[in-house]
Amino acid sequence: MKETTVEDRSPCGRREAKGVKALHKIEPAGLPGAVCAQWTRCGKAGCRCTRGELHGPYYYRMWREQGRLRKSYVPAADVEEVRAQCEQERMRKRQERRKRQASLSQLRELRTLLREAERLFRR
């Protein structure tokens, strides 16, 4: 059995799976998507999940990227932090949309004023 080295551990001390990107890591700008809980069936014949008592909840961050739905596991200890980052990103995007709408509204008003001014100077 391989001994775990410092490089194999995440900053929180949990062991990271090789080749798996930690897509739920916190970024300063926030994270796209939302954290969703999912319950699963394991498929074992005598398990409680065959009777309807599913395993879970397991938390995943889900987001769209280039038209595809992406999903990344979020450890239970990180759920609230990742949810906060997702909410921060939603708020940032909402503010951007409001600014864009305000700019478009101002642009429409300016175009209307320009048309009126052109009409007045043509006479």
C-alpha positions in Angstrom: 0.0 0.0 0.0 1.3 3.5 -0.9 2.0 5.9 1.9 0.1 9.2 1.6 2.4 12.2 1.1 1.8 15.8 1.7 1.3 16.4 -2.0 -1.6 13.8 -2.1 -3.5 15.8 0.5 -5.7 18.8 -0.1 -5.3 22.0 2.0 -8.1 20.7 4.3 -6.1 17.5 5.0 -8.4 15.2 3.0 -6.8 12.9 0.5 -7.3 13.9 -3.2 -8.2 11.3 -5.8 -5.6 11.2 -8.6 -6.6 12.7 -11.9 -9.8 14.3 -10.4 -10.0 18.0 -10.8 -11.2 19.7 -7.6 -13.8 21.8 -9.5 -15.5 22.9 -6.2 -12.3 24.7 -5.0 -13.1 28.3 -4.0 -12.3 31.0 -6.6 -12.3 34.7 -5.8 -14.9 35.5 -8.4 -17.4 32.9 -7.1 -18.5 29.7 -8.7 -21.1 29.1 -11.4 -24.0 26.8 -10.7 -25.8 25.5 -7.6 -25.2 22.9 -5.0 -27.8 20.1 -5.2 -28.4 17.0 -3.0 -28.7 13.6 -4.6 -29.6 10.2 -3.3 -28.4 7.0 -5.0 -28.9 3.3 -5.3 -25.9 1.1 -4.9 -27.3 -1.9 -6.7 -26.6 -4.6 -4.1 -29.5 -7.1 -3.9 -30.0 -7.1 -0.1 -29.4 -3.4 0.5 -31.9 -1.0 2.0 -31.9 1.1 -1.2 -33.6 -1.7 -3.1 -36.6 -1.1 -0.8 -36.6 2.6 -1.5 -34.3 3.9 1.3 -31.7 5.6 -0.8 -28.1 6.4 0.2 -27.3 10.0 0.7 -27.6 12.9 0.5 -24.5 13.4 -1.6 -23.9 17.0 -2.6 -22.8 18.1 -6.1 -22.2 21.4 -7.6 -24.0 21.5 -11.0 -23.4 24.1 -13.7 -23.5 24.5 -17.5 -20.3 24.8 -19.5 -20.4 25.1 -23.3 -23.9 23.8 -23.4 -23.2 20.7 -21.3 -24.3 20.0 -17.7 -21.3 19.5 -15.5 -21.3 18.0 -12.0 -18.7 18.0 -9.3 -18.8 16.2 -5.9 -18.8 18.6 -2.9 -17.7 17.1 0.4 -20.3 17.6 3.2 -17.9 19.8 5.2 -17.6 22.2 2.2 -21.3 22.4 1.2 -22.1 25.8 3.0 -18.9 27.4 1.7 -19.5 26.3 -1.9 -23.2 27.3 -1.7 -22.1 30.8 -0.6 -19.7 31.0 -3.5 -22.4 30.0 -5.9 -24.8 32.6 -4.5 -22.0 35.2 -4.8 -21.6 34.4 -8.5 -25.4 34.6 -9.0 -25.5 38.0 -7.3 -22.5 39.2 -9.5 -24.3 38.1 -12.7 -27.6 39.7 -11.6 -25.8 43.0 -11.0 -24.1 42.7 -14.4 -27.5 42.1 -16.1 -29.0 45.1 -14.3 -26.1 47.3 -15.4 -26.4 46.0 -19.0 -30.2 46.7 -19.0 -29.6 50.2 -17.6 -27.0 50.9 -20.3 -29.3 49.6 -23.1 -32.1 51.8 -21.7 -29.8 54.8 -21.8 -28.7 53.9 -25.3 -32.3 53.8 -26.5 -33.0 57.2 -24.9 -29.9 58.7 -26.6 -31.0 57.3 -30.0 -34.5 58.7 -29.5 -33.0 62.1 -28.7 -30.6 61.9 -31.6 -33.5 61.2 -34.0 -35.4 64.1 -32.6 -32.4 66.4 -33.0 -31.8 65.2 -36.6 -35.4 65.9 -37.4 -35.3 69.4 -36.0 -32.1 70.3 -37.9 -33.4 69.0 -41.2 -36.1 71.6 -41.2 
